[in-house]
Amino acid sequence: MGFVVQHNLELDLLVAGLDAEGAHLYGVTHPGILNPLETMGFAAVGSGATHAIIRLCLQRQTRGNSLAESVYNVYAAKRSSEIAPGVGRVTDMAVIKDGKTTTLADAVLDVLNDTPQEQPALDGKYLKAVQDAVQRSLFPEAQQS
C-alpha cells in the first residue's frame, strides 16, 4: 500500500452526482484525497483549470444562475482555458436534467461562439439567443408545435 501512495499518477478527477438532496461535486486528487466542492458549485481540472476557474469566478457563477447563463459561463471558461498547453479547441457540452444527460446541439455552440467573450456576463439579446438555442436543443419536440 505504501508504494501506491508514493506513486503520483498525476490524475485529478471531478465527480458529480445527483440525489434526493440535490447536486454534489467533489474533486479527487493525489493520493486519493476527496475535496467537497459544493460551496463554490464549480471546478475544473487539467492544464487549463486555473484559467477556467478564474473566468468562472469573474463571471460570478453560482448555483443561482439560470441554465443559459451557466452554459455560457462554462463555455467562456473553457474557451479561456484554451491558452494553456494541451487544451484543445474542440468543445462538447452536455446538460444533466431530470436524470437525463443531453448533449447540446452544435447550433448551441454556434450561438455561444458568436457571443462576445470579453464581457463578464451575458446581457439582453445575447442571453436571449443562448436561452433560445439551449431550449431548442433540450426540448426539440416543443419547437414542432
LUMZA-726658 format. One record per residue: residue number from 1; residue in one letter; x, y, z of N, C-alpha, C in turn. Coordinates in pm, 1 decimal, always signed. Each point is the difference from the previous one (the first is absolute). Layout:
<nodes>
+-----+------+----------+----------+----------+----------+----------+----------+----------+----------+----------+
:  nr : rest :     n.xx :     n.yy :     n.zz :    ca.xx :    ca.yy :    ca.zz :     c.xx :     c.yy :     c.zz :
+-----+------+----------+----------+----------+----------+----------+----------+----------+----------+----------+
: NUM :    a :        X :        Y :        Z :        X :        Y :        Z :        X :        Y :        Z :
...
+-----+------+----------+----------+----------+----------+----------+----------+----------+----------+----------+
</nodes>
This chain:
<nodes>
+-----+------+----------+----------+----------+----------+----------+----------+----------+----------+----------+
:  nr : rest :     n.xx :     n.yy :     n.zz :    ca.xx :    ca.yy :    ca.zz :     c.xx :     c.yy :     c.zz :
+-----+------+----------+----------+----------+----------+----------+----------+----------+----------+----------+
:   1 :    m :    +83.3 :   -120.4 :     +0.0 :    -83.3 :   +120.4 :     +0.0 :    +86.4 :   +124.8 :     +0.0 :
:   2 :    g :   +111.3 :     +0.1 :    +67.4 :    +86.7 :   +115.7 :     +6.6 :    +49.9 :    +43.9 :   -135.5 :
:   3 :    f :    +25.7 :    -96.4 :    -89.9 :    +49.0 :    +34.8 :   -132.7 :   -106.8 :    +71.6 :    -83.1 :
:   4 :    v :   -123.6 :    -35.2 :    +19.4 :   -108.5 :    +63.9 :    -73.9 :     -9.5 :   +147.5 :    +39.0 :
:   5 :    v :    +11.4 :    +30.0 :   +127.3 :     -9.1 :   +136.8 :    +48.5 :   +119.1 :    +82.4 :    -50.2 :
:   6 :    q :   +115.7 :    -63.5 :    -11.9 :   +120.2 :    +71.8 :    -43.1 :     -0.4 :    +28.5 :   -150.1 :
:   7 :    h :    -72.5 :    -76.3 :    -77.3 :     -2.1 :    +18.8 :   -144.4 :   -113.2 :    +95.8 :    -38.6 :
:   8 :    n :    +35.1 :   +111.2 :    -59.5 :    -99.5 :    +99.0 :    -40.7 :    -38.0 :    -24.7 :   -145.3 :
:   9 :    l :   -124.9 :    -34.7 :    -23.5 :    -48.9 :    -23.7 :   -135.2 :    -22.6 :   +130.4 :    -76.5 :
:  10 :    e :    +14.8 :   +113.8 :    +69.8 :    -27.6 :   +130.9 :    -59.1 :   -139.1 :     +2.0 :    -62.6 :
:  11 :    l :    -95.4 :    -45.3 :    +78.5 :   -138.1 :    -11.7 :    -44.6 :    -90.6 :    +68.5 :   +100.9 :
:  12 :    d :    -80.5 :    +90.8 :    -47.4 :   -102.7 :    +62.8 :    +81.8 :   -134.2 :    -34.9 :    -61.2 :
:  13 :    l :    -98.2 :    -25.2 :    +83.6 :   -132.7 :    -36.5 :    -47.5 :   -104.7 :    +93.8 :    +58.0 :
:  14 :    l :    -99.9 :    +29.7 :    -79.5 :   -118.9 :    +67.0 :    +49.6 :   -110.5 :   -103.9 :     +4.5 :
:  15 :    v :    -68.9 :     -6.3 :   +110.8 :   -110.3 :    -94.3 :    +15.7 :   -124.5 :    +81.2 :    +31.0 :
:  16 :    a :   -100.4 :    -14.2 :    -85.0 :   -125.3 :    +73.4 :    +17.5 :   -114.4 :    -99.0 :     +5.3 :
:  17 :    g :   -100.9 :    +32.0 :    +77.0 :   -115.8 :    -88.0 :     +8.0 :   -121.2 :    +72.3 :    +54.1 :
:  18 :    l :   -112.2 :    -67.1 :    -13.2 :   -127.7 :    +51.4 :    +48.5 :    -63.0 :   -102.8 :    +91.8 :
:  19 :    d :    -64.9 :    +47.0 :   +104.5 :    -80.6 :    -87.6 :    +83.4 :   -121.1 :    +79.5 :    +47.7 :
:  20 :    a :    -73.2 :    -54.2 :    +93.7 :   -121.8 :    +65.8 :    +47.0 :    +28.4 :   +137.2 :    +61.7 :
:  21 :    e :   +121.9 :    +20.6 :    +48.6 :    +35.9 :   +127.6 :    +62.0 :    +48.4 :   +103.4 :   -100.6 :
:  22 :    g :    +29.5 :    -41.5 :   -122.3 :    +46.3 :    +93.8 :   -101.4 :   +129.9 :    -44.0 :    -64.5 :
:  23 :    a :    +70.5 :    +96.9 :    -57.3 :   +124.6 :    -26.9 :    -72.2 :   +118.6 :     +1.2 :    +95.5 :
:  24 :    h :    +98.9 :    -81.8 :    -33.0 :   +121.8 :     -9.3 :    +80.7 :   +120.5 :     +0.6 :    -92.4 :
:  25 :    l :   +108.3 :    +63.4 :    +45.9 :   +121.1 :    +10.3 :    -78.8 :   +120.8 :    -21.1 :    +90.0 :
:  26 :    y :    +88.6 :    -88.9 :    -43.5 :   +120.8 :    -31.4 :    +75.4 :   +118.8 :     -4.2 :    -93.9 :
:  27 :    g :   +116.4 :    +31.7 :    +53.9 :   +125.1 :    -17.7 :    -71.4 :    +81.4 :   -106.5 :    +70.4 :
:  28 :    v :    +64.4 :    -85.7 :    -76.0 :    +86.8 :   -102.8 :    +56.6 :   +140.1 :    +26.8 :    -51.7 :
:  29 :    t :    +95.0 :    +18.4 :    +92.1 :   +138.2 :    +27.6 :    -36.7 :    +92.7 :   -100.5 :    +67.1 :
:  30 :    h :   +126.2 :     +5.3 :    -37.2 :   +101.0 :    -90.0 :    +55.7 :    +14.8 :    +25.9 :   +147.9 :
:  31 :    p :    +11.6 :    -96.2 :    +82.7 :    -10.5 :   -144.4 :    -22.2 :   -136.6 :    -53.6 :    +39.0 :
:  32 :    g :   -104.5 :    +41.5 :    -68.0 :   -135.7 :    -44.5 :    +29.6 :    -72.2 :    +91.8 :    +96.2 :
:  33 :    i :    +39.4 :   +125.5 :     +3.5 :    -63.4 :    +97.8 :    +88.3 :   -130.2 :    +47.8 :    -65.2 :
:  34 :    l :   -108.1 :     -8.2 :    +75.8 :   -132.4 :    +39.7 :    -47.6 :    -30.6 :   +141.2 :    +50.4 :
:  35 :    n :    -23.5 :    +92.6 :    -92.4 :    -29.6 :   +139.2 :    +35.4 :   -142.9 :    +34.3 :    -40.5 :
:  36 :    p :    -86.2 :    +34.5 :    +96.4 :   -134.5 :    +44.9 :    -37.4 :     +7.3 :   +138.4 :    -63.0 :
:  37 :    l :    -67.9 :    +18.2 :   -111.4 :     +6.3 :   +125.7 :    -73.5 :   -137.3 :    +65.0 :    -13.7 :
:  38 :    e :    -93.2 :    -41.4 :    +82.0 :   -137.0 :    +48.7 :    -12.7 :    -14.6 :   +146.7 :    +37.4 :
:  39 :    t :    +87.6 :    +51.3 :    +84.6 :    -11.4 :   +139.6 :    +40.4 :    +16.8 :    +92.0 :   -120.2 :
:  40 :    m :   +104.4 :    -24.1 :    -80.4 :    +20.4 :    +81.3 :   -120.2 :   -100.8 :    -38.2 :   -107.0 :
:  41 :    g :    -29.6 :   -128.6 :    -12.4 :    -95.8 :    -45.0 :   -100.0 :    +60.6 :    -23.1 :   -136.7 :
:  42 :    f :   +131.5 :    +14.6 :    -13.0 :    +67.0 :    -27.9 :   -126.3 :   +144.4 :    -35.9 :    +28.0 :
:  43 :    a :    +61.5 :    -63.4 :    -97.7 :   +140.0 :    -39.4 :    +11.1 :    +52.4 :    -28.1 :   -139.5 :
:  44 :    a :   +129.6 :    -17.6 :    -10.6 :    +62.8 :    -34.5 :   -127.0 :   +126.4 :    -79.3 :    +29.8 :
:  45 :    v :    +39.3 :    -84.0 :    -93.7 :   +124.0 :    -75.1 :    +11.7 :    +76.9 :    +11.5 :   -131.0 :
:  46 :    g :   +125.2 :    -32.2 :     +5.5 :    +82.8 :     +0.1 :   -120.1 :    +87.2 :   +123.4 :     -9.8 :
:  47 :    s :    +73.4 :     +8.2 :   -109.8 :    +96.9 :   +108.3 :    -16.1 :    -66.5 :   +137.4 :    -12.3 :
:  48 :    g :   -124.1 :     +6.1 :    -40.5 :    -70.1 :   +128.2 :    -12.7 :    -89.6 :    +32.5 :   +117.4 :
:  49 :    a :     +7.4 :    -79.2 :   +106.5 :    -91.2 :    +16.6 :   +114.0 :     +8.3 :   +138.1 :    +62.9 :
:  50 :    t :   +119.7 :    +51.7 :    +17.4 :    +14.4 :   +132.1 :    +62.9 :    -70.8 :   +106.7 :    -81.7 :
:  51 :    h :    +17.8 :     -3.2 :   -131.6 :    -65.4 :    +98.7 :    -86.9 :   -152.5 :    -12.9 :     +8.9 :
:  52 :    a :    -48.6 :   -123.2 :     -2.3 :   -144.8 :    -23.4 :     +4.2 :    -59.7 :    +46.2 :   +132.6 :
:  53 :    i :    +64.5 :    -32.1 :   +110.5 :    -53.6 :    +36.9 :   +131.2 :     +0.8 :   +151.1 :    +18.3 :
:  54 :    i :   +105.4 :    +65.7 :    -45.1 :     +3.7 :   +146.3 :     +9.9 :   -115.3 :    +60.2 :    -79.4 :
:  55 :    r :    -23.3 :    -51.3 :   -119.1 :   -110.1 :    +52.9 :    -83.4 :   -134.7 :    -21.6 :    +69.0 :
:  56 :    l :    -21.3 :   -117.9 :    +57.5 :   -126.3 :    -27.5 :    +68.7 :    -17.3 :    +91.3 :   +121.6 :
:  57 :    c :   +110.5 :    +28.0 :    +70.2 :     -8.0 :    +92.8 :   +113.7 :    -33.3 :   +141.4 :    -47.6 :
:  58 :    l :    +65.3 :    +45.1 :   -106.8 :    -27.1 :   +134.0 :    -52.5 :   -144.0 :    +13.4 :    -48.1 :
:  59 :    q :    -56.6 :   -109.5 :    -50.0 :   -137.8 :     +1.8 :    -47.9 :   -100.7 :    -18.9 :   +113.2 :
:  60 :    r :    +53.0 :    -20.6 :   +120.2 :    -84.0 :    -20.0 :   +118.6 :    -96.8 :   -115.8 :    -17.5 :
:  61 :    q :    +53.2 :   -110.4 :    -50.2 :    -81.0 :   -120.3 :    -18.4 :    -43.2 :    -53.9 :   +135.4 :
:  62 :    t :   -128.4 :    -24.5 :    +15.4 :    -54.0 :    -59.8 :   +122.5 :   -109.6 :    -98.9 :    -37.7 :
:  63 :    r :    -46.1 :    -72.3 :    +99.1 :   -113.2 :    -90.5 :    -20.5 :   -124.9 :    +76.1 :    -40.9 :
:  64 :    g :     -4.9 :   +127.9 :    +32.5 :   -118.1 :    +81.1 :    -28.6 :     -9.4 :    +48.9 :   -143.8 :
:  65 :    n :   +105.3 :    -19.2 :    -77.9 :     -4.4 :    +43.2 :   -139.9 :   -101.2 :    -83.6 :    -77.7 :
:  66 :    s :    -58.2 :    +60.8 :   -102.1 :    -90.8 :    -74.7 :    -87.2 :    +79.7 :   -101.8 :    -80.3 :
:  67 :    l :    -70.2 :    -93.7 :    -62.0 :    +66.6 :   -100.1 :    -83.1 :    +75.5 :    +67.5 :   -113.9 :
:  68 :    a :    -61.8 :    +96.9 :    -65.9 :    +65.7 :    +68.7 :   -112.0 :   +125.5 :    +72.9 :    +46.4 :
:  69 :    e :     -7.7 :    +69.6 :   +113.4 :   +118.0 :    +68.9 :    +53.1 :   +110.9 :    -99.0 :    +33.3 :
:  70 :    s :    -36.7 :   -112.7 :    +61.1 :    +99.2 :   -100.8 :    +36.3 :    +64.7 :    -62.5 :   -122.8 :
:  71 :    v :    -80.8 :    -28.2 :   -102.2 :    +54.7 :    -55.3 :   -124.9 :    +99.4 :    +99.0 :    -59.5 :
:  72 :    y :    -38.1 :   +126.8 :     -5.2 :    +90.7 :   +102.4 :    -52.8 :   +127.5 :     +9.1 :    +83.8 :
:  73 :    n :    -15.4 :     +5.2 :   +132.8 :   +115.6 :    +15.1 :    +87.6 :    +97.7 :   -117.0 :    -14.6 :
:  74 :    v :    -52.5 :   -120.9 :     -8.2 :    +86.5 :   -117.5 :    -16.1 :    +69.4 :     +3.4 :   -135.8 :
:  75 :    y :    -73.4 :    +38.2 :   -102.8 :    +59.2 :     +9.8 :   -133.8 :   +112.0 :   +104.9 :     -1.7 :
:  76 :    a :    -27.3 :   +116.5 :    +58.7 :   +100.6 :   +106.0 :     +3.3 :   +121.9 :    -42.6 :    +81.3 :
:  77 :    a :    -22.1 :    -73.2 :   +108.4 :   +111.4 :    -49.4 :    +80.9 :    +83.4 :   -100.5 :    -78.7 :
:  78 :    k :    -67.0 :    -87.5 :    -74.9 :    +72.7 :    -97.0 :    -81.6 :    +82.2 :    +72.6 :   -105.4 :
:  79 :    r :    -59.6 :    +98.8 :    -64.4 :    +73.8 :    +76.8 :   -102.0 :   +120.2 :    +70.8 :    +62.3 :
:  80 :    s :    -15.9 :    +53.6 :   +121.4 :   +111.8 :    +65.5 :    +68.4 :   +112.7 :    -98.0 :    +28.2 :
:  81 :    s :    -36.6 :   -123.2 :    +29.4 :   +100.6 :   -101.0 :    +35.0 :    +82.4 :    -44.5 :   -120.7 :
:  82 :    e :    -46.1 :    +32.6 :   -120.4 :    +67.1 :    -47.3 :   -121.0 :   +138.0 :    +61.2 :    -21.5 :
:  83 :    i :    +34.2 :   +102.3 :    +78.3 :   +135.0 :    +55.0 :    -13.4 :   +103.5 :    -85.3 :    +72.3 :
:  84 :    a :    -46.2 :    -91.2 :    +84.8 :    +92.2 :    -88.4 :    +71.1 :    +47.8 :   -111.8 :    -92.9 :
:  85 :    p :   +122.0 :    -46.7 :    +19.0 :    +50.7 :   -108.7 :    -84.5 :    -83.7 :   -127.0 :    +17.9 :
:  86 :    g :    -31.8 :    -63.5 :   -111.2 :    -70.0 :   -127.7 :     +4.3 :   -151.1 :     +8.9 :     -3.0 :
:  87 :    v :    -55.8 :   +121.1 :     +7.1 :   -145.4 :    +14.9 :     -3.3 :    -41.3 :    +21.8 :   -145.6 :
:  88 :    g :    -83.0 :    -89.4 :    -50.2 :    -44.6 :     +9.0 :   -138.7 :   -112.2 :    +99.1 :    -19.0 :
:  89 :    r :    -29.5 :    +30.4 :   -125.1 :   -106.2 :    +95.3 :    -33.0 :   -135.5 :    -67.4 :    -20.4 :
:  90 :    v :     -3.2 :   -131.4 :    -13.0 :   -126.2 :    -70.5 :    -18.1 :    -75.0 :     -1.0 :   +133.3 :
:  91 :    t :   -127.9 :    +32.2 :     -6.6 :    -81.3 :     +8.1 :   +121.5 :   -129.7 :    -77.9 :    -19.4 :
:  92 :    d :    -32.1 :    -83.3 :    +96.1 :   -129.6 :    -66.4 :     +8.9 :    -58.7 :    +40.0 :   +134.0 :
:  93 :    m :   -129.7 :    +21.8 :     +3.7 :    -66.1 :    +34.6 :   +125.5 :   -124.0 :    -85.7 :    +16.4 :
:  94 :    a :    -26.8 :    -36.2 :   +124.1 :   -119.4 :    -78.1 :    +30.8 :    -64.9 :    +57.8 :   +125.7 :
:  95 :    v :   -129.9 :    -21.0 :    +11.6 :    -76.8 :    +47.0 :   +114.8 :    -66.7 :   -120.8 :    +63.1 :
:  96 :    i :     +8.9 :     -8.9 :   +132.1 :    -71.4 :   -104.4 :    +74.4 :   -125.4 :    +65.7 :    +55.6 :
:  97 :    k :   -114.8 :    -48.1 :    -44.4 :   -128.4 :    +57.3 :    +42.2 :   -100.8 :   -112.3 :    +13.7 :
:  98 :    d :    -68.3 :     -3.3 :   +113.8 :   -101.8 :   -101.4 :    +26.0 :    +55.2 :   -141.4 :    -19.1 :
:  99 :    g :   +124.8 :    -21.1 :    +42.5 :    +60.4 :   -132.7 :     -6.7 :    +48.4 :    -41.0 :   -137.5 :
: 100 :    k :    -11.2 :    +87.9 :    -98.7 :    +44.7 :    -30.5 :   -135.5 :   +117.6 :    +88.9 :    -36.4 :
: 101 :    t :    +96.3 :    -57.7 :    -70.2 :   +112.1 :    +77.3 :    -51.9 :    -24.0 :    +26.7 :   -147.7 :
: 102 :    t :     -2.2 :   +126.6 :    -36.2 :    -25.1 :    +40.0 :   -138.8 :   +118.1 :    +81.6 :    -50.0 :
: 103 :    t :    +58.9 :    -45.6 :   -110.3 :   +107.1 :    +75.8 :    -63.0 :    -62.1 :   +117.5 :    -73.2 :
: 104 :    l :    +55.0 :   +117.6 :    +23.1 :    -53.1 :   +118.5 :    -66.7 :    +34.6 :     -4.2 :   -148.3 :
: 105 :    a :    -93.9 :    +43.1 :    -81.5 :    +16.7 :     -0.9 :   -145.5 :   +109.1 :    +97.0 :    -42.5 :
: 106 :    d :    +56.6 :    -26.9 :   -116.6 :   +102.5 :    +88.5 :    -55.7 :    -52.9 :   +142.2 :    -16.0 :
: 107 :    a :   -129.8 :    +13.9 :    -22.5 :    -60.3 :   +132.9 :    -15.4 :    +19.6 :    +83.1 :   +127.2 :
: 108 :    v :     -2.3 :    -64.0 :   +117.2 :    +23.8 :    +71.6 :   +125.8 :   +143.5 :    +50.7 :     +3.0 :
: 109 :    l :    +93.5 :    -86.1 :    -38.4 :   +140.9 :    +40.3 :     -1.9 :    +22.9 :   +112.1 :   -100.7 :
: 110 :    d :    -72.9 :     -1.5 :   -111.6 :    +11.3 :   +107.4 :    -98.6 :    -44.5 :   +133.0 :    +61.1 :
: 111 :    v :   -111.3 :     -1.7 :    +72.5 :    -48.9 :   +122.1 :    +64.8 :    +99.6 :    +46.0 :   +105.7 :
: 112 :    l :    +50.5 :    -93.1 :    +79.9 :    +97.9 :    +35.3 :   +102.8 :   +125.5 :    +59.6 :    -61.7 :
: 113 :    n :    +41.7 :    -56.8 :   -111.0 :   +120.2 :    +49.0 :    -66.9 :    -19.0 :   +141.7 :    -54.4 :
: 114 :    d :   -124.6 :    +36.7 :    -30.2 :    -29.7 :   +133.0 :    -53.1 :    -20.0 :   +105.2 :   +108.8 :
: 115 :    t :     -0.1 :    -41.3 :   +127.1 :    -16.8 :    +97.2 :   +108.4 :   +134.6 :    +62.4 :    +33.3 :
: 116 :    p :     +0.0 :   +126.7 :    +39.4 :   +127.0 :    +65.3 :    +34.0 :    +60.9 :    -61.5 :   +126.2 :
: 117 :    q :   +122.0 :    -46.0 :    -10.2 :    +65.7 :    -65.9 :   +112.9 :    +64.4 :    +99.9 :    +96.4 :
: 118 :    e :     +6.5 :   +126.6 :    -38.4 :    +65.2 :    +99.9 :    +84.8 :    -86.4 :    +38.6 :   +118.8 :
: 119 :    q :   -130.7 :    -20.4 :    -12.2 :    -91.2 :    +40.0 :   +106.4 :     +4.3 :   -100.7 :   +114.5 :
: 120 :    p :     -7.0 :    +49.1 :   +123.5 :     -2.8 :    -94.5 :   +111.9 :   -133.0 :    -73.4 :    +12.7 :
: 121 :    a :   -105.9 :    +53.2 :    -59.8 :   -131.0 :    -65.1 :     +7.6 :    -80.6 :    +34.2 :   -125.0 :
: 122 :    l :    -95.6 :    -84.6 :    -29.5 :    -87.2 :    +24.3 :   -115.5 :   -102.0 :   +107.9 :    +32.2 :
: 123 :    d :    -39.7 :    +71.8 :   -100.9 :   -107.7 :    +96.0 :    +18.2 :   -101.1 :    -14.7 :   -113.1 :
: 124 :    g :   -114.5 :    +60.4 :    +16.6 :   -106.8 :    +11.7 :    -96.4 :     -8.0 :   -101.6 :   -112.0 :
: 125 :    k :    +31.3 :    +45.1 :   -122.9 :    -21.6 :    -83.3 :   -117.8 :    +86.4 :   -125.3 :     +0.5 :
: 126 :    y :   +121.9 :     +6.5 :    +55.7 :    +85.9 :   -117.5 :     +3.1 :    -53.8 :   -105.5 :    +97.2 :
: 127 :    l :    -48.4 :    +45.9 :   +116.0 :    -59.3 :    -93.5 :    +95.6 :   -122.5 :    -66.8 :    -60.9 :
: 128 :    k :    -82.0 :    +76.2 :    -67.8 :   -121.3 :    -55.0 :    -64.0 :    +37.6 :   -100.2 :   -108.2 :
: 129 :    a :   +102.2 :    +29.5 :    -79.1 :    +44.1 :    -91.6 :   -105.8 :    +49.6 :   -132.2 :    +59.0 :
: 130 :    v :    +74.8 :     +6.8 :   +110.0 :    +48.6 :   -122.7 :    +64.2 :   -116.8 :    -76.7 :    +60.7 :
: 131 :    q :    -91.5 :    +70.1 :    +67.2 :   -117.8 :    -65.8 :    +58.4 :    -79.1 :    -73.8 :   -107.5 :
: 132 :    d :    -25.2 :    +65.4 :   -111.2 :    -77.8 :    -61.1 :   -108.5 :    +72.4 :   -121.5 :    -57.4 :
: 133 :    a :   +130.3 :    +10.8 :    -21.5 :    +77.3 :   -111.7 :    -57.0 :     +2.1 :   -119.3 :    +94.6 :
: 134 :    v :    +15.7 :    +25.5 :   +130.2 :     +0.9 :   -109.0 :    +97.9 :   -137.3 :    -66.1 :     +4.8 :
: 135 :    q :   -105.9 :    +78.4 :     -0.3 :   -135.9 :    -55.2 :     +1.9 :    -26.1 :    -87.2 :   -122.2 :
: 136 :    r :    +41.3 :    +47.9 :   -118.2 :    -19.4 :    -78.9 :   -122.4 :    +78.8 :   -130.0 :     +5.4 :
: 137 :    s :   +117.9 :     +3.3 :    +61.3 :    +83.6 :   -119.8 :     +7.7 :    -55.2 :   -101.0 :   +100.5 :
: 138 :    l :    -46.9 :    +48.4 :   +114.5 :    -48.0 :    -89.6 :   +105.6 :   -142.9 :    -47.1 :    -23.0 :
: 139 :    f :    -81.0 :    +82.2 :    -63.9 :   -141.8 :    -30.8 :    -18.4 :    -41.1 :    +16.8 :   -146.0 :
: 140 :    p :    +56.6 :    -78.5 :    -92.6 :    -32.6 :    +19.3 :   -141.6 :   -148.0 :    -26.0 :    -31.2 :
: 141 :    e :    -64.0 :    -87.4 :    +78.9 :   -141.2 :    -30.5 :    -26.8 :    -88.5 :   +120.6 :    +26.8 :
: 142 :    a :    +39.1 :    +87.9 :    +91.5 :    -78.6 :   +119.8 :    +30.7 :     +5.0 :   +100.6 :   -114.5 :
: 143 :    q :   +101.6 :     -9.7 :    -84.5 :    +14.4 :    +95.0 :   -110.1 :    -88.5 :    -37.5 :   -119.4 :
: 144 :    q :    -48.4 :   -123.5 :     -4.0 :    -78.5 :    -47.2 :   -113.2 :   -145.5 :    +42.5 :     +5.8 :
: 145 :    s :    -45.6 :    +43.1 :   +116.4 :   -141.0 :    +37.7 :    +13.0 :    -25.8 :   +142.9 :    -35.2 :
+-----+------+----------+----------+----------+----------+----------+----------+----------+----------+----------+
</nodes>
